[in-house]
């Protein structure tokens, strides 16, 4: 199974419902999505 790591910018666009990003992520429904601890920290701290 493939694994994709979402960076902060892509994760934020996905959360905001950016059409092109959402389509691209949903097109890879059979992959494992991940993020980094840095992205988590940036999300929590704003």
Residue pairs with C-beta under 8 A, 6 or more apart in sequence:
1 30
1 31
1 32
2 28
2 31
2 32
3 31
3 32
3 33
3 34
4 28
4 31
4 32
4 33
4 34
5 34
5 35
5 36
6 14
6 25
6 33
6 34
6 35
6 39
7 35
7 36
7 39
8 38
8 39
8 42
8 43
10 21
11 35
11 39
11 43
12 43
13 21
14 21
14 22
14 25
25 33
